[in-house]
């Protein structure tokens, strides 16, 4: 029971520390859209915060989650634990999207901002980044709901 409590506490606190920052991204994006805003700085801020998130999303979260599954003898394949299977699938999709789609777009946007290329291509890229961020937020909220409600 002590191990379960330790892993669960670490899992919850790392989720708050790691994923909580992602809820600031829309506000940072809104500030970056203001006239005269240092767009390059805001992009780098988002990118660096995203890298902080990755530390938790790719190490602590799956590690403590796997520890909870093993120590509690919970199988996502059992019908009463389908919520866990759904959350795991959403996690894998969101992590893949963040690393394979969103990260390269952010790096491209930073490069364009550093080169002061703020034309239509940059605007289109920023819209894609915003939509990708919204997608990831919805995925995160779905995982949180599944983990808390356990339907």
Residue pairs with C-beta under 8 A, 6 or more apart in sequence:
3 67
3 71
4 68
4 71
4 72
7 64
7 67
7 68
7 71
8 64
8 68
10 60
10 64
11 60
11 61
11 64
11 65
11 68
14 56
14 60
14 61
14 64
15 56
15 61
15 144
17 56
18 52
18 53
18 55
18 56
18 57
18 60
18 61
19 53
19 56
19 57
19 140
21 49
21 52
21 53
22 49
22 50
22 53
22 133
22 136
22 137
22 140
23 137
24 49
25 46
25 49
25 133
25 137
26 133
26 137
28 42
28 45
28 46
29 42
29 46
29 130
29 133
31 37
31 42
32 39
32 42
32 43
39 113
39 118
40 110
40 113
40 114
43 106
43 109
43 110
43 113
44 110
46 106
47 106
47 107
47 110
50 98
50 102
50 103
50 106
54 98
54 99
57 95
57 98
58 95
61 91
62 91
68 74
69 75
69 76
69 84
74 81
74 84
75 81
76 82
76 84
76 85
76 88
77 85
83 146
83 147
83 149
83 150
83 151
84 146
84 150
86 146
87 142
87 143
87 146
87 147
90 139
90 142
90 143
90 146
91 143
93 139
94 136
94 139
94 140
94 143
97 132
97 135
97 136
97 139
98 136
101 132
102 129
102 132
102 133
102 136
105 125
105 128
105 129
105 132
106 129
108 125
109 122
109 125
109 126
109 129
112 118
112 121
112 122
112 125
113 122
